[in-house]
């Protein structure tokens, strides 16, 4: 019976909640923002014909 209670408590936890520190939720948000940044860099390269650093004027 205790295994069922532990599983239910874990299933109720909101994995999209904002929590600070090294938590599974923080790692999920970190991965999501990294994917968004990568897609933005690819779109910049595709639309401008140059790299992201060239677009920002750093090279």
N, C-alpha and C positions, 0 to 999 in steps of 0.2 A: 504494500500500500504506500510506503514511503517513496518508492520509485515513481509512482504515478504523481504524487504531489510535487516532487522535484521536477519532473518533466513538464507539468502544468505551469509551474512558476517560471521555467525557462521559456516556454512558448508564449507566455503573456508579456515578457519583456519586449519593449519597443526597440527594435534594432535601428530605427531611423531617428531616435531621440538625440538631441544635442547634449553630449556629456563631455566634460573636459578631462584631460589626462590620457594615458595610454589604455584605452578601452577598445573593445571590438567596434563600438559605434564610431569612435574617432577614426579608426582605420578604414571603415567603410566610407566615411566622408572624404578622407584623404585620397582614397582610390578613385572616388567619383570625380573629385576636382582635378586629379592628375589626368584622368581620361579626357575631361573637358578641355584642359590645357593642351593636351596632345592633338586633339581634333582641331582646336583653334590654330595651332602652329601649322598643321597640314593645310588648313583652309587658307591661311595667309600665304603660304608658299605657292599654292595652286593659283590663287587670285592675282598675286603680284608678280609671279614669275621669278622671284628671288627668295632667298632664305628669310627667316624671321629676324635674324640679326641685321641683315641689310634693310629690311623694312623699318626697323627701329633706329637705323642710322648708326649702329655700333660697329659696322665693318665697311 
